[in-house]
Amino acid sequence: MSIRILTVDDHPMLREGVAAMLNAETGMEVVGEAGDAEQGITEFRRLRPDVTLMDLQMRGMGGLNGIRTIRGECASAKIIALTTYRGDVNVREVLGAGARGYLLKTALRAELMDCIRRVHAGGRYVSSELCAEIAAHAGDEPLTAREYRILELVAEGMENKRISSSLGISVETVKSHVTRIFEKLQTHNRTEAIRIALRRGLLREPID
């Protein structure tokens, strides 16, 4: 029997391209498509596919929460994140939510097929280039909840005084937290800290 696949992505052309590619592969069949996570959840409940391909960057609840919801309802669900996000933080978060695979949209056709077959068989799959990124930061000290919030406010363009007022803490405390953020991200300025945080998945760019 063919592997029954559900694709969830907000770009119709990408869904069509993936569907055409998968339907042309022996032993695979796209049985449903969805344009956002909410619709993806509905289609998963209706179709019970063998494998679900889930984009992460979508309007509404987003792919990560979509994965969490589906896995919460069906622990045996086999979900692969098919995304443009390359950050090690993204990968760990998505796998922690219950996804069995993590693949970049730039992956070659053969890798996509291999990933689907491996996940369908009960295994896991993460792109090799992402495994290297995860390994590079395996021993890093994570940001605390307070540091993460300050990083978000820094990314919004707030200066230390405004952050101090927003969080109800002293300016000196803000400066101390910013210094620790820089140390953990191995940088010395705000612009570079934001760039690194976006690349690794600590921060995400807004959806247009």
C-alpha positions as CSV (number, residue, x, y, z in Angstrom):
1,M,0.0,0.0,0.0
2,S,1.1,3.6,-0.7
3,I,2.2,5.9,2.1
4,R,-0.7,8.4,2.5
5,I,0.6,11.9,2.9
6,L,-1.0,15.2,4.1
7,T,0.7,18.5,3.2
8,V,0.2,21.6,5.2
9,D,1.7,24.8,3.8
10,D,0.3,28.3,3.1
11,H,1.9,28.5,-0.4
12,P,-0.4,26.9,-2.9
13,M,2.3,26.5,-5.6
14,L,4.6,24.7,-3.1
15,R,1.8,22.4,-2.1
16,E,1.1,21.7,-5.8
17,G,4.8,21.0,-6.5
18,V,5.2,18.7,-3.6
19,A,2.0,16.9,-4.4
20,A,3.1,16.4,-8.1
21,M,6.5,15.1,-7.0
22,L,5.2,12.7,-4.4
23,N,2.3,11.4,-6.5
24,A,4.8,10.5,-9.2
25,E,6.8,8.4,-6.7
26,T,5.9,4.7,-6.5
27,G,4.4,3.9,-3.1
28,M,3.4,7.5,-2.2
29,E,0.1,9.3,-2.5
30,V,-0.9,12.8,-1.3
31,V,-4.4,12.4,0.1
32,G,-5.0,15.9,1.3
33,E,-3.7,19.5,1.5
34,A,-4.2,22.4,3.9
35,G,-3.2,26.1,3.8
36,D,-2.7,26.6,7.5
37,A,-2.3,24.7,10.7
38,E,-5.9,24.9,11.8
39,Q,-7.1,23.4,8.5
40,G,-4.3,20.9,8.7
41,I,-5.6,19.7,12.0
42,T,-9.1,19.3,10.6
43,E,-7.7,17.4,7.6
44,F,-5.6,15.2,9.8
45,R,-8.6,14.3,11.9
46,R,-10.6,13.5,8.7
47,L,-7.9,11.6,6.7
48,R,-5.6,10.1,9.4
49,P,-2.6,10.2,7.0
50,D,0.4,8.0,7.5
51,V,2.7,11.0,7.3
52,T,2.0,14.8,7.6
53,L,4.4,17.4,6.1
54,M,4.0,20.6,8.1
55,D,5.4,24.0,7.4
56,L,6.2,26.1,10.4
57,Q,5.8,29.7,9.3
58,M,2.1,30.2,8.7
59,R,-0.5,32.6,9.8
60,G,-2.8,31.7,12.7
61,M,-1.6,29.2,15.2
62,G,1.5,28.3,13.2
63,G,3.0,24.9,12.4
64,L,4.7,24.3,15.8
65,N,1.4,24.5,17.6
66,G,-0.2,22.5,14.8
67,I,2.3,19.7,15.5
68,R,1.6,19.9,19.3
69,T,-2.1,19.7,18.8
70,I,-2.0,16.8,16.4
71,R,0.5,14.9,18.6
72,G,-1.6,15.7,21.6
73,E,-4.7,14.1,20.0
74,C,-2.8,11.2,18.3
75,A,0.5,10.1,19.9
76,S,1.3,7.9,16.9
77,A,1.1,10.7,14.4
78,K,4.1,10.9,12.2
79,I,4.9,14.5,11.3
80,I,7.8,16.0,9.3
81,A,8.5,19.7,9.5
82,L,9.2,21.0,6.0
83,T,10.5,24.5,6.5
84,T,13.0,27.3,5.7
85,Y,14.0,27.6,9.4
86,R,17.6,26.4,9.8
87,G,18.2,27.3,13.5
88,D,19.3,24.7,16.0
89,V,16.7,26.1,18.5
90,N,14.0,25.6,15.9
91,V,15.0,21.9,15.4
92,R,15.1,21.1,19.1
93,E,11.8,22.8,19.7
94,V,10.0,21.1,16.8
95,L,11.3,17.6,17.7
96,G,10.4,18.3,21.3
97,A,6.8,19.0,20.1
98,G,6.7,15.5,18.7
99,A,7.7,15.8,15.0
100,R,9.7,12.8,13.7
101,G,11.5,14.6,11.0
102,Y,12.9,18.0,10.2
103,L,13.7,18.9,6.5
104,L,14.5,22.1,4.7
105,K,12.5,23.1,1.7
106,T,15.7,23.3,-0.2
107,A,16.2,19.6,0.2
108,L,16.7,17.5,-2.9
109,R,13.9,15.2,-4.1
110,A,15.8,12.1,-3.0
111,E,16.2,13.4,0.5
112,L,12.5,14.2,0.9
113,M,11.6,10.7,-0.2
114,D,14.2,9.1,2.1
115,C,12.9,11.3,5.0
116,I,9.2,10.3,4.4
117,R,10.1,6.6,4.1
118,R,12.2,6.6,7.2
119,V,9.7,8.4,9.3
120,H,6.9,6.2,8.0
121,A,8.9,3.2,9.1
122,G,9.1,4.5,12.6
123,G,12.5,6.3,12.5
124,R,13.6,9.9,12.8
125,Y,15.2,12.1,10.2
126,V,17.0,15.5,10.5
127,S,18.9,17.0,7.6
128,S,22.7,16.4,8.0
129,E,23.5,20.1,7.8
130,L,21.1,20.8,10.6
131,C,22.7,18.0,12.7
132,A,26.0,19.9,12.4
133,E,24.3,23.1,13.6
134,I,22.8,21.3,16.6
135,A,26.1,19.8,17.5
136,A,27.8,23.2,17.3
137,H,25.6,24.6,20.0
138,A,25.1,21.4,22.1
139,G,27.0,22.7,25.1
140,D,25.7,26.3,25.0
141,E,24.1,27.7,28.1
142,P,20.5,28.5,27.3
143,L,18.9,31.9,27.9
144,T,16.8,32.3,30.9
145,A,13.1,33.4,30.6
146,R,14.0,36.9,31.6
147,E,17.0,37.1,29.2
148,Y,14.8,35.8,26.4
149,R,12.2,38.5,27.1
150,I,14.9,41.2,27.2
151,L,16.3,39.9,23.9
152,E,12.8,40.2,22.4
153,L,12.5,43.8,23.6
154,V,16.0,44.6,22.2
155,A,14.9,43.2,18.9
156,E,11.9,45.6,19.0
157,G,14.4,48.5,19.2
158,M,14.0,49.3,22.9
159,E,16.8,51.0,24.8
160,N,17.8,49.9,28.3
161,K,15.8,52.6,30.0
162,R,12.5,51.6,28.2
163,I,13.2,47.9,28.9
164,S,13.7,48.8,32.6
165,S,10.4,50.7,32.7
166,S,8.6,47.9,30.8
167,L,9.8,45.1,33.0
168,G,9.9,47.0,36.3
169,I,13.5,46.4,37.0
170,S,16.5,48.7,37.3
171,V,18.6,49.9,34.3
172,E,21.6,48.3,35.9
173,T,19.8,45.0,36.0
174,V,18.9,45.3,32.4
175,K,22.5,46.1,31.5
176,S,23.6,43.0,33.4
177,H,21.1,40.8,31.5
178,V,22.1,42.2,28.2
179,T,25.8,41.5,29.0
180,R,24.9,37.9,29.8
181,I,22.9,37.6,26.6
182,F,25.9,38.8,24.6
183,E,28.1,36.3,26.4
184,K,25.8,33.4,25.7
185,L,25.3,34.4,22.0
186,Q,29.1,35.0,21.7
187,T,28.7,38.6,20.5
188,H,29.4,42.1,21.6
189,N,26.6,44.3,20.2
190,R,22.8,44.3,19.8
191,T,22.7,44.1,16.0
192,E,24.8,41.0,15.9
193,A,22.9,39.5,18.9
194,I,19.6,39.9,16.9
195,R,21.1,38.5,13.8
196,I,22.4,35.4,15.6
197,A,19.1,35.0,17.5
198,L,17.1,35.1,14.2
199,R,19.5,32.6,12.5
200,R,19.3,30.1,15.4
201,G,15.6,30.4,15.9
202,L,15.6,32.3,19.3
203,L,13.7,35.0,17.5
204,R,11.5,34.8,14.4
205,E,10.8,37.4,11.8
206,P,7.1,38.4,11.5
207,I,5.1,36.8,8.8
208,D,4.3,39.3,6.0
